[in-house]
Structure formats: structure tokens, C-alpha cells
Amino acid sequence: MAYTWAVIVAAISFLLYYSKLPWFLFPILLFGAFLASGGKSFPRVFFRTVVRDLRVIYLGFTIYGQIRKLVKHKEKLWVADIFRKILHKHPRKAAFIFEQKTWTFQDVEDYSNRIANYFKSQGYKKGDVVALFLESCPEFVCIWLGLSKLGVITALINTNLRLDSLLHCISAASARAIIFGTDLADVVADIHSRLPEDVQLYYFGTSPCSEASATSLIKEIQRSPLSPPVTDDTKSLSDVVMYIYTSGTTGYPKAAIITHNRFFRFSTLGMLYTVTPEDIIYCTLPLYHSAGGGIGVGGCLFRGNTLVLRRKFSANRFWDECVEHKATVIQYIGEVCRYLLAQPYRPSEKQHSVRVAVGNGLRPQIWNEFQSRFGIGRIGEFYGSTEGNVGFFNVDNTPGACGFVSIIVPKLLPYSFVKVDPVTGDLLRDENGLAIQANTGEPGLAVGKILKADGFEFKGYVDQQETSKKIGHDIFKKGDSYFLTGDLLIKDEYGYVYFHDRIGDTFRWRGENVSTAEVEATMSKILGLRDVVVYGVRVPGTEGQAGMAAIADPDNNGIDLSALVQGLKELLPSYAHPIFLRIVGSVSVTGTFKLQKTKLREEGFDLGAVLKDKLLYYDAKVGQYLTLDEDKYARIICGEIRM
């Protein structure tokens, strides 16, 4: 044992010396090693994770140092001021490439100044809100950047929203004006009569606008000066720059508060994955969410990356455009990787220069296939949320992991995993009323301690009632407060973290907890990467919820049910096999490809509610899925057919 600890001490010394980390970390790391040793397994865990941990500690200190430098800057800064520092370094460098047109950093500055000066002339001031309802394009960024120079907050509205959902998002932000694309004019017209009379409408685009009361923004800003606007407002990185809405997979989207500080931190994520200012980033993700509009755009504005934008994601053009624009980094989210794998082979998928893919939601079931087929050296998977204070980062390409927590320095970050009822989401507490830590290998709710320190604060949402729902109290001691992510994750013995499921999506059947995310990924792979949505439904006379899956069959080619049954037997435990199937033309997804299942869950297997889709149920006696007709439905409801 003495020899082992001698090697550990030598290893820490060696790594600190060559990584140029401060030496005051030595006793911290050594003490952390002592606390975490836990017996004979520690040396193996230590040598497996020490390089990973030290590298991220070093990068973490670097990023934190940049943030502290901005916070303590003698002149208080907003994102536009930070952007201007990059502008001065290379004004003629390409900032955006979009539809065969290149925007330099100077072009971005000039356009955003026109926006700022125009809205200043119209009396807009710090704290006012403007809703931006526009598809991805360079002007999208220039508009909110220009408004931010006045302290005006931009509410980034999902372009897929319609009617009540759209009205809710605009009303929740108390928007003074709406800027919308001409292709969305009819959508705005549908809610115009329900908007306050003093809301100003601006349309953006060169084609005619069907909303007669709207003003052409392009025409108005043509006469605006190119010089930066002069304002007397006090500045702080804690000021609000924009609202970014949650995806709205359950209920209406919520407006998350994004400060200048938080937006700048979005831009630093690429540093964890060796993304440099010379990299060209290909982004097909919508700019109204934090992945594309925060991480991608932030890398451009504050790191100097060239960002290739696309109006909408296209699976069959993806690799061709990566080759065309010499992209070295791509962004992904949700199901994008699955859509790319479902495409037929094309030469460009191996002719590109992409070396890093950064994003979240790459399912473990297709991780290796995605990486090997497309020849991508590094997968920069991470876990986080737009509004939260919990983040995990997979920095060493460990398949399936969304990040890690340090075993050597377990208290380095104030994140924890606590036991909850996976169905209701209620915290499980001990005899003292405190939360219970989840064990290694056990699903636990990820929580982050709410502190005032940069990076761990929780600003929440515009709606304070929604904010309070995401805060848990008395977690590890009386009086503390933690952000509740709503996600169940699993930590292994090396500290690697794996996404398990969303609270409320997990359901209990035959005494076991079923992860819908796992079943969805497995069924999708069995069925050739089809869209699959899994959820739990109530069956009279049974405990828990039976599994049900909606399977997309857009071309009405039919589902190979025999292959499905065989694949489920091989890959999933029997309690996780769906009892009911619903064959649909398509499944609803959000703008970031998150599956929407609220309506499907409500309709269940009710023949009276499901009128046009084919329903099937699993007959255990014959080992097959059979058509669910009115007779079978009635027998299931009365308990004659047991599940």
C-alpha cells in the first residue's frame, strides 16, 4: 500500500508540473484521494481518472479566470462590449456563412449598430422586451445583439409555435414589439387581435407582408447610423440580455432568464473539446435555443469562430455542406445523429474535415456506429439545461457518457444525485427530513446547489411560480437550496455520468421502473432508426402503467413485428417490453427534436380517442402483437384479458 501511495504522490506531482497547474492543488488532490480511496479499488480508479480530472480542473480554472476578469473589469461590460474585442482583432474575418453569403465581423457590428440606433430613436430603453420570431439567419443574431446595446431584452420565440402557445410566449415576456419573418406573417395575423393594442409589429424580409399593420424593419434601419449607440445606462454582466424558452414538451414553454454573464459562459464550452478560434463550426440547430443560439453563436461572437448557419436542418445535405464549407466542428442535439445514420451512404460523409461533434442527446445505442461511420475523432457530449446550474462534460470520448464527476476531488463542484420516486418525482427523505444520496449505479435526480458564485446561481424563469417549482429546500442540511434538474442520471464507479430518463417519463410496471429513453432508443435501432415514442398508460385492474409505443410509419410500409418481438426479447427485460403499439404517420417533435408525448399519453389505447391510427396489443400466449379491436379492448378493460 505504501508503494501505491508513493506512485500516486509521484503521479500528482508529475501532472501538476507538466500541466502547469498551481501547486496549491497538490494537498487538495492528495486529500481528495485519501477521502475517496475506499479500499483496494482506489488505485485502479485513480489511474483511470486522474488525467481526465486534472485536465478539466485546469480548463475550469482557465474559464473561471476569464469570467472573473470580465466581472472585475474596470469598465462594466455587456456581451456587445466583449464582442467588440474580437471585432478589433480581425474585422474582416468571416463571422457567418449563410446561403452563399459571407458576413464579416465588421458586417455584424455595422448591422447591429443600425438596429440599436433605430430602436433608440423609437424610444426603446433598458429593460424593454422585444420578441424575435424569425428563422435562423445572420440577421437573427444582429437583431438581438443590436437590441442588447440598449439594454433591451430579446425574447427568442420558437418558430414552430402557433396560436395559444405563441401568444403565451409573447405575453409571458411582456413584449413591447414583435419582429417576425414575412414567411410567418400569417401566423402572427392569427393572434394579432389578441395582442395588446400598443404592441408594435415589424416584419423582416423582402417579400410582401400579409400583415398590413406591420412596419418593414429593413426599410426603417437603412437610414440608421453605423456608429455604436451612445447610452448612459449602467452596465453589469448580471443584466438580462435575452429570454430563451424551454422546449415545452409538457405544457407551455417557460421563458428562462439569460444574463450577459450566462450567455458568455455558453461560448466557453468549446474550450473543453479543443475547439479553437480557427475552427469552422457547422450549425443547423435553431438559434432560438441555447445549443445553436448560445453555444454556437457564442463561439463565433466571443471566440472568433466562423459559424456556418442553415435555415433548417437537412439530413441529406448535411455532409455535403460540411465538405463545401470545410467545417471542422459540427453541432448536434437530440435525434440529429439518428437522422444522419438513417440516410443512405454518400461519399461526402467520409470526405469532410470534421474532427469534433459537440452536443447532447447522442444515445449510447448508436454512439459507436455514428462515430465510426462518419469518421469523427471526438464526440463532445455534455449535459446541461438553458436555465440550470448543473453541467457535466464528456471530455475523453467515453461512449455513452454525458460527462463525469471527479472521484479524486468529489466536492469540486456542488452537484449531487439524490433518490426520488421516479414516477412522481417526489424526493425521498431520511428520518431527519433530508434527501438521500443515490448510490453508484443507481438512478438519481441531478441537483445543483444554488450559490451566489458565478456559475452556480439560478436565475430561473420570468414566471416566479415556475421558478419556485424548480428549487428544492433542505436537501443536505436545513436551509439549503438546490436546483432540481428533473432528470435521472446514473454515476458509475469512475464517476462517469449517464442519462437515464426524465422524471415523469419513467413509469413503473410489474414492480420495476422502466426508462422510456432506453426503450425508445432500443426499439428505434431494432426498427431501422424509426421515430419511436414510449410512454406509460393505465390499464384497469393492474398496478402501475403498461408500456405503450407510438411507431412512425410515414410511408405506410408496415412494421416487421416479428423482428420487433425478437429484438425486444434479446435486448430488454420482459417488464420493459411495450404492451401496446400505436402505428402513426409521424410523431411530434420540438424545434430541437425532443419527442412530444403528452397527447399520446392522454389518448392511451382508447379506441374512442385513437380514431385513425392502428392499435395493437401483445398477446403473451401466442408471443405476438395482435390488432386491438373493440372486442379485445372491452375484454382488456373488464379484466378478461390480463396484461
C-alpha positions in Angstrom: 0.0 0.0 0.0 2.9 2.4 0.8 4.2 1.7 -2.7 0.8 2.6 -4.2 0.6 5.8 -2.4 4.2 6.7 -3.4 3.2 6.2 -7.0 0.0 8.4 -6.5 2.1 11.2 -5.0 4.6 11.0 -7.9 1.8 11.0 -10.4 0.1 14.1 -8.9 3.5 15.9 -8.8 4.3 14.9 -12.4 0.9 16.0 -13.7 0.9 19.3 -11.8 4.3 20.1 -13.1 3.7 19.3 -16.8 0.2 20.7 -16.9 1.4 23.9 -15.2 -1.4 23.8 -12.7 -0.9 25.8 -9.5 0.9 23.7 -6.8 -1.6 24.6 -4.1 -3.8 21.9 -5.8 -1.3 19.2 -4.6 -2.6 18.9 -1.0 -6.2 19.2 -2.2 -5.8 16.4 -4.7 -3.9 14.2 -2.2 -6.5 14.8 0.5 -9.2 14.1 -2.0 -7.5 10.8 -2.9 -7.4 9.9 0.7 -11.1 10.6 1.2 -12.1 8.8 -1.9 -9.8 5.8 -1.6 -12.4 3.5 -0.3 -10.1 0.4 -0.2 -8.3 -1.6 -2.7 -10.2 -0.3 -5.8 -9.0 3.2 -5.4 -5.6 2.9 -7.2 -7.4 1.5 -10.3 -10.0 4.3 -10.2 -7.3 6.9 -9.6 -5.1 6.0 -12.5 -8.1 5.7 -14.8 -9.4 9.2 -14.0 -6.6 11.4 -12.8 -5.6 12.7 -16.2 -9.3 13.4 -17.1 -9.9 15.2 -13.8 -6.7 17.3 -13.9 -7.3 18.4 -17.4 -10.8 19.6 -16.7 -9.7 21.3 -13.4 -7.1 23.2 -15.4 -9.6 24.2 -18.1 -12.2 25.0 -15.4 -9.8 27.4 -13.7 -9.0 29.0 -17.1 -12.6 29.6 -17.9 -13.4 30.8 -14.4 -10.5 33.2 -14.6 -11.8 34.7 -17.8 -15.2 35.2 -16.3 -13.8 36.7 -13.1 -11.6 39.0 -15.2 -14.8 40.3 -17.0 -16.7 40.7 -13.7 -13.8 42.7 -12.2 -13.1 44.7 -15.3 -12.8 48.4 -14.5 -15.4 49.2 -17.2 -18.6 47.2 -16.7 -19.3 45.1 -19.8 -22.2 43.7 -21.8 -21.9 41.0 -24.5 -21.6 43.6 -27.2 -18.6 45.1 -25.5 -16.9 41.6 -25.3 -17.8 41.0 -29.0 -16.1 44.3 -29.9 -12.8 43.0 -28.5 -12.9 40.1 -31.1 -14.0 42.6 -33.8 -10.9 44.6 -33.3 -8.7 41.6 -33.7 -10.0 40.6 -37.1 -12.8 42.8 -38.5 -12.6 41.2 -42.0 -12.7 37.6 -40.9 -15.8 35.6 -41.8 -18.2 35.5 -38.8 -21.2 33.9 -40.5 -21.6 32.0 -43.8 -25.2 31.7 -44.8 -26.8 30.8 -48.2 -23.6 31.5 -50.2 -23.1 34.9 -48.5 -20.3 35.7 -46.0 -20.8 38.1 -43.1 -17.6 39.6 -41.6 -17.3 40.6 -38.0 -17.5 44.2 -39.2 -20.7 43.5 -41.1 -22.2 42.1 -37.8 -21.1 45.2 -35.9 -22.5 47.5 -38.5 -25.9 45.8 -38.9 -26.3 45.5 -35.1 -25.5 49.2 -34.7 -28.2 50.1 -37.3 -30.7 48.1 -35.2 -29.6 49.7 -32.0 -29.8 53.3 -33.3 -33.2 52.7 -34.9 -34.8 51.3 -31.8 -33.1 54.0 -29.7 -34.8 56.6 -31.9 -38.1 54.9 -31.3 -37.7 55.3 -27.5 -36.7 51.8 -26.6 -34.6 51.6 -23.4 -33.0 49.2 -20.9 -35.4 46.7 -19.6 -37.9 46.8 -22.6 -38.6 43.5 -24.3 -38.8 42.7 -28.0 -40.0 39.3 -29.2 -38.0 37.9 -32.1 -39.9 35.4 -34.3 -37.5 34.6 -37.1 -35.8 31.6 -38.7 -32.1 31.1 -38.4 -30.0 33.7 -40.3 -27.2 36.1 -39.5 -29.7 39.0 -39.1 -31.3 37.0 -36.2 -28.0 37.4 -34.2 -27.5 41.0 -35.4 -31.0 42.0 -34.2 -30.7 40.7 -30.6 -27.1 41.9 -30.4 -28.1 45.4 -31.5 -31.0 45.5 -29.1 -28.6 44.4 -26.3 -26.5 47.5 -26.9 -29.5 49.4 -25.5 -30.1 47.0 -22.7 -33.3 45.8 -24.4 -34.1 42.2 -23.8 -34.9 39.9 -26.7 -37.3 37.1 -26.3 -36.3 34.3 -28.7 -39.5 32.7 -29.9 -39.7 29.2 -31.3 -40.8 29.5 -35.0 -42.8 26.3 -34.7 -45.3 27.8 -32.2 -48.8 28.7 -33.2 -51.9 30.3 -31.7 -52.2 29.8 -27.9 -48.6 28.6 -27.4 -47.2 31.6 -29.4 -49.5 34.1 -27.7 -48.4 32.7 -24.3 -44.7 33.1 -25.0 -45.1 36.7 -26.3 -47.4 37.6 -23.4 -45.2 36.0 -20.7 -42.3 38.2 -21.8 -44.5 41.4 -21.8 -43.1 42.2 -25.2 -43.3 45.8 -26.4 -42.7 44.8 -30.0 -42.6 41.7 -32.3 -40.1 41.3 -35.1 -41.2 38.4 -37.4 -40.2 37.0 -40.7 -42.5 37.6 -43.7 -42.9 33.8 -44.0 -44.5 33.8 -40.5 -46.8 36.8 -41.2 -50.0 34.7 -41.4 -49.1 33.1 -38.0 -48.8 36.5 -36.4 -52.0 37.6 -38.1 -53.8 34.7 -36.3 -53.0 36.2 -32.9 -52.9 39.9 -33.8 -56.4 40.6 -32.4 -55.5 39.1 -29.1 -52.3 41.2 -28.6 -52.3 44.4 -26.6 -53.0 47.4 -28.9 -49.7 49.1 -28.1 -47.5 46.1 -29.3 -45.6 47.3 -32.4 -45.2 44.8 -35.3 -42.1 44.8 -37.5 -41.7 42.4 -40.4 -38.3 41.2 -41.7 -37.9 40.2 -45.3 -38.0 41.5 -48.8 -41.2 39.7 -49.9 -44.6 41.3 -49.4 -46.1 41.0 -45.9 -49.7 39.9 -45.4 -49.9 41.7 -42.0 -50.9 45.2 -43.1 -50.3 46.9 -39.8 -46.6 45.8 -39.6 -43.6 48.1 -40.4 -40.7 47.0 -42.6 -37.7 46.7 -40.4 -35.3 46.5 -43.3 -36.5 49.8 -44.7 -36.5 51.6 -41.3 -32.9 50.7 -40.4 -31.5 51.8 -43.8 -31.3 55.4 -42.5 -29.8 54.4 -39.2 -26.1 55.4 -38.4 -23.4 52.7 -38.4 -21.7 54.1 -35.3 -22.3 52.4 -31.9 -25.2 53.9 -30.0 -24.5 56.2 -27.1 -26.3 55.3 -23.8 -26.0 56.4 -20.2 -27.3 53.1 -18.7 -25.3 51.4 -16.0 -23.9 48.0 -17.2 -23.4 44.7 -15.4 -22.8 41.2 -16.5 -25.8 40.3 -14.4 -28.2 42.3 -16.5 -30.6 40.3 -18.7 -29.8 40.0 -22.4 -32.5 37.6 -23.6 -35.1 35.1 -22.7 -34.7 31.6 -24.1 -37.7 29.3 -23.8 -37.8 25.7 -22.7 -38.9 23.2 -25.3 -42.4 22.8 -24.0 -42.5 19.0 -24.1 -45.0 19.2 -21.2 -47.3 22.3 -21.2 -46.4 25.8 -22.4 -42.7 26.8 -22.8 -41.2 28.8 -20.0 -39.0 31.8 -20.5 -35.6 31.3 -19.0 -33.7 34.4 -17.9 -30.3 34.7 -19.7 -27.9 37.2 -18.3 -24.9 38.6 -20.2 -22.7 36.6 -17.9 -24.5 33.4 -18.6 -24.5 34.0 -22.3 -20.8 34.5 -22.3 -20.3 31.2 -20.4 -22.1 29.4 -23.3 -19.3 30.4 -25.5 -16.6 28.8 -23.3 -17.9 25.2 -23.7 -15.9 24.6 -26.9 -12.7 25.0 -24.9 -13.4 21.7 -23.2 -13.3 19.9 -26.5 -10.2 21.5 -28.1 -12.3 23.9 -30.3 -10.0 26.8 -31.2 -10.8 30.2 -32.8 -9.6 28.8 -36.1 -12.3 26.1 -36.3 -15.2 26.5 -38.6 -18.5 25.4 -36.9 -21.4 24.0 -38.9 -24.6 24.7 -37.1 -28.0 23.5 -38.3 -29.7 23.9 -35.0 -32.3 26.7 -34.4 -30.9 29.9 -33.0 -33.9 30.4 -30.6 -32.5 27.7 -28.3 -29.3 27.7 -26.3 -27.4 25.0 -28.2 -27.3 26.8 -31.5 -28.0 30.3 -30.4 -25.9 30.2 -27.3 -23.0 27.7 -27.7 -22.6 28.1 -31.5 -23.2 31.8 -31.7 -21.3 32.4 -28.5 -18.2 30.7 -30.0 -18.5 33.0 -33.0 -19.0 36.3 -31.2 -16.6 35.8 -28.3 -14.1 33.2 -29.5 -13.8 34.3 -33.1 -15.1 31.1 -34.8 -16.6 31.2 -38.2 -20.2 29.9 -38.0 -21.9 28.3 -40.9 -25.6 28.7 -40.5 -28.5 26.9 -42.1 -32.1 28.0 -42.1 -33.3 24.5 -41.2 -31.6 21.1 -40.6 -31.3 18.9 -43.7 -30.1 15.3 -43.2 -29.4 14.7 -46.9 -27.4 18.0 -47.3 -25.5 17.8 -44.0 -22.2 16.2 -45.0 -22.2 17.8 -48.5 -22.3 21.3 -46.8 -19.6 20.3 -44.3 -17.3 19.5 -47.2 -18.3 22.6 -49.1 -17.5 24.9 -46.2 -14.6 23.0 -44.8 -16.3 22.6 -41.4 -14.1 21.2 -38.6 -16.7 21.2 -35.9 -20.4 20.2 -36.0 -23.2 20.7 -33.5 -25.8 18.1 -32.8 -28.8 17.7 -30.5 -31.4 15.1 -29.8 -32.2 12.9 -32.7 -30.0 14.6 -35.3 -27.4 11.8 -35.2 -30.1 9.2 -35.7 -31.5 11.1 -38.7 -28.0 11.2 -40.2 -27.5 7.5 -39.7 -30.8 6.7 -41.4 -29.5 8.4 -44.6 -28.1 6.2 -47.4 -24.4 6.3 -47.9 -22.9 9.3 -49.7 -19.1 9.9 -50.4 -19.2 13.2 -48.5 -19.7 11.5 -45.2 -16.1 10.5 -45.2 -14.6 13.3 -47.3 -15.3 16.0 -44.7 -12.8 17.7 -42.3 -14.9 17.4 -39.2 -12.9 16.3 -36.2 -15.3 17.2 -33.3 -19.0 16.9 -32.8 -20.4 18.9 -29.9 -23.9 18.4 -28.4 -26.1 16.4 -26.2 -28.6 13.6 -26.6 -26.4 11.1 -28.6 -27.9 7.8 -27.5 -25.5 5.1 -26.3 -27.1 2.6 -28.6 -25.9 4.4 -31.7 -22.8 6.2 -30.4 -20.1 3.9 -31.8 -21.9 3.5 -35.1 -22.2 7.2 -35.5 -18.6 7.9 -34.7 -17.2 5.1 -36.9 -19.4 5.5 -39.9 -18.7 9.3 -40.2 -15.1 9.1 -39.0 -15.4 11.7 -36.2 -12.4 11.7 -33.9 -14.1 13.3 -30.8 -17.6 13.3 -29.5 -18.1 16.3 -27.2 -21.3 15.1 -25.4 -22.4 17.2 -22.5 -25.4 17.5 -20.1 -27.0 20.8 -19.1 -30.0 23.0 -19.4 -30.6 26.5 -20.6 -31.6 27.8 -17.1 -29.8 25.4 -14.8 -26.6 25.4 -12.7 -25.8 21.7 -13.3 -23.4 20.7 -16.1 -21.5 17.5 -17.0 -19.0 17.2 -19.8 -17.6 14.1 -21.5 -14.1 15.3 -22.3 -12.4 11.9 -23.0 -14.8 10.4 -25.6 -16.2 7.7 -23.2 -19.0 6.1 -25.2 -22.5 6.8 -23.8 -21.4 9.1 -21.0 -22.7 12.7 -20.9 -19.9 13.7 -18.5 -18.4 12.9 -15.2 -17.9 13.9 -11.6 -14.5 13.7 -10.1 -13.8 10.7 -7.8 -10.5 12.2 -6.7 -12.0 15.6 -5.7 -15.6 14.6 -5.1 -16.7 18.0 -3.7 -15.1 20.0 -6.5 -18.5 21.0 -7.9 -21.7 21.3 -5.8 -23.6 18.7 -7.8 -25.3 15.6 -6.3 -27.6 12.8 -7.2 -30.5 12.1 -4.8 -33.1 9.4 -4.6 -36.6 10.2 -5.8 -39.8 8.4 -6.7 -39.1 8.0 -10.5 -42.7 8.3 -11.4 -43.9 11.2 -9.2 -40.6 12.9 -8.9 -41.0 13.3 -5.1 -37.8 13.5 -3.1 -37.2 10.5 -0.8 -36.0 11.8 2.6 -34.5 10.2 5.7 -35.7 10.3 9.3 -34.3 13.9 9.6 -36.2 15.1 6.6 -33.1 15.4 4.4 -32.5 14.0 0.9 -30.8 10.6 0.4 -27.8 10.3 -1.8 -28.2 7.9 -4.7 -25.7 5.0 -4.8 -23.2 4.3 -7.5 -25.0 2.6 -10.4 -28.4 3.8 -9.1 -30.6 6.4 -10.9 -30.7 9.7 -9.0 -32.1 13.1 -9.6 -29.3 15.5 -10.5 -29.3 18.6 -8.3 -27.1 21.7 -8.1 -26.6 23.8 -5.0 -27.8 27.4 -5.5 -24.9 29.8 -4.7 -24.2 33.4 -5.4 -20.9 32.4 -7.0 -20.6 32.8 -10.8 -21.7 29.6 -12.5 -23.9 28.3 -9.7 -26.6 30.9 -9.4 -30.1 30.1 -10.6 -32.0 33.0 -12.2 -34.9 30.8 -13.1 -37.8 32.0 -15.3 -39.8 35.1 -15.9 -42.7 33.4 -14.1 -41.6 33.2 -10.5 -44.1 30.4 -9.7 -42.4 28.2 -12.3 -39.0 29.2 -10.8 -40.1 28.1 -7.3 -41.1 24.7 -8.7 -37.5 24.0 -9.7 -36.0 24.8 -6.3 -35.7 22.1 -3.6 -35.1 23.1 0.1 -33.5 21.2 3.0 -31.6 18.8 0.7 -28.5 18.0 2.7 -28.9 20.5 5.6 -31.7 22.6 6.9 -32.0 25.9 5.0 -30.1 25.0 1.8 -31.5 25.3 -1.7 -30.8 23.2 -4.8 -31.9 23.4 -8.4 -33.8 20.3 -9.4 -33.0 19.3 -12.9 -35.9 16.9 -13.4 -33.5 14.4 -14.9 -32.5 11.0 -13.6 -28.8 10.2 -14.2 -26.5 7.3 -13.2 -22.9 7.6 -11.9 -20.6 4.6 -12.3 -17.5 3.8 -10.2 -15.2 6.0 -12.3 -17.5 9.0 -11.9 -18.9 8.8 -15.5 -22.4 10.1 -15.7 -25.1 8.6 -17.9 -28.5 10.0 -18.7 -31.3 7.6 -17.6 -34.7 9.3 -18.1 -36.8 12.3 -17.4 -38.8 12.3 -14.3 -42.5 11.8 -15.3 -41.4 9.8 -18.3 -40.2 6.8 -16.2 -43.1 4.6 -15.3 -43.5 1.5 -13.1 -44.6 -1.9 -14.4 -44.5 -5.3 -12.7 -42.7 -3.8 -9.8 -39.9 -2.4 -11.9 -39.1 1.1 -13.1 -39.0 1.4 -16.9 -36.9 4.1 -18.6 -38.7 5.4 -21.7 -35.5 6.8 -23.1 -33.8 3.4 -23.0 -36.8 1.6 -24.6 -37.2 4.3 -27.3 -33.5 4.0 -28.3 -33.6 0.2 -28.4 -36.8 0.0 -30.4 -35.6 2.6 -32.8 -32.5 0.7 -33.5 -34.4 -2.6 -34.0 -36.8 -0.9 -36.4 -34.1 0.7 -38.6 -33.9 4.0 -36.8 -37.6 4.9 -37.0 -39.1 7.6 -34.8 -40.4 5.9 -31.6 -42.2 7.4 -28.6 -42.6 5.4 -25.4 -44.9 6.2 -22.5 -46.9 4.5 -19.7 -50.7 4.0 -19.8 -53.1 3.0 -17.1 -54.9 -0.4 -17.5 -57.9 -1.1 -15.3 -57.3 -3.7 -12.6 -53.5 -3.6 -12.8 -50.8 -1.8 -10.8 -48.5 0.8 -12.3 -48.6 1.6 -16.0 -48.2 -0.6 -19.0 -45.7 0.4 -21.7 -47.0 1.8 -25.0 -45.1 2.8 -28.0 -46.0 5.0 -30.9 -44.1 4.0 -34.0 -43.8 6.2 -37.1 -44.6 4.6 -40.4 -44.8 7.6 -42.7 -44.8 5.7 -46.0 -47.3 3.0 -44.7 -44.8 0.3 -45.5 -45.7 -1.7 -42.4 -43.7 -2.7 -39.3 -41.8 -6.0 -39.0 -43.5 -7.1 -35.8 -41.7 -10.5 -35.7 -38.3 -8.7 -35.8 -39.5 -6.3 -33.1 -40.6 -9.1 -30.8 -37.3 -11.0 -31.2 -35.2 -7.8 -30.8 -37.1 -6.9 -27.6 -36.5 -10.3 -26.1 -32.8 -10.1 -26.8 -32.2 -6.5 -25.7 -34.6 -5.6 -23.0 -36.0 -7.3 -19.8 -39.6 -8.5 -20.2 -41.1 -5.8 -18.0 -39.8 -3.1 -20.3 -41.5 -4.6 -23.4 -44.3 -2.3 -24.6 -47.8 -3.9 -24.2 -49.4 -1.7 -26.7 -48.3 -0.3 -30.0 -49.7 2.6 -32.0 -48.7 3.0 -35.7 -48.7 6.6 -36.6 -47.8 8.6 -39.7 -45.4 10.8 -37.8 -44.5 11.8 -34.2 -44.5 15.3 -32.9 -41.1 16.8 -32.0 -40.0 20.2 -30.7 -37.7 22.5 -32.6 -34.7 20.7 -31.1 -36.1 17.2 -32.0 -37.3 16.4 -28.5 -40.2 13.9 -28.6 -43.6 15.2 -27.5 -45.8 12.6 -25.8 -48.4 14.5 -23.7 -51.3 14.0 -26.1 -50.3 10.4 -26.9 -50.2 9.6 -23.2 -53.6 11.1 -22.7 -55.2 9.1 -25.5 -53.5 5.9 -24.5 -55.0 2.8 -26.1 -58.6 4.1 -26.0 -60.2 3.2 -29.3 -62.7 6.1 -28.9 -59.8 8.6 -28.8 -57.5 7.0 -31.3 -59.6 7.0 -34.5 -57.2 6.8 -37.4 -54.1 5.1 -36.1 -53.7 1.3 -35.9 -53.5 -0.1 -32.4 -52.0 -3.5 -31.3 -51.5 -5.3 -28.1 -49.1 -8.0 -27.0 -50.7 -11.4 -26.5 -48.3 -13.3 -24.2 -50.0 -16.7 -25.0 -49.0 -16.5 -28.7 -46.0 -14.2 -28.2 -47.1 -11.8 -30.9 -48.6 -8.3 -31.3 -52.2 -8.6 -32.4 -54.7 -6.0 -33.7 -56.7 -4.3 -30.9 -60.3 -4.3 -32.0 -63.4 -3.3 -30.0 -63.9 -6.8 -28.6 -60.3 -7.2 -27.4 -60.4 -3.6 -26.0 -63.6 -4.4 -24.0 -62.1 -7.6 -22.6 -58.9 -5.8 -21.5 -61.0 -3.1 -19.8 -63.1 -5.6 -17.9 -60.0 -7.7 -16.9 -60.9 -10.7 -19.0 -57.6 -10.3 -20.9 -54.8 -9.9 -18.4 -51.7 -7.9 -19.2 
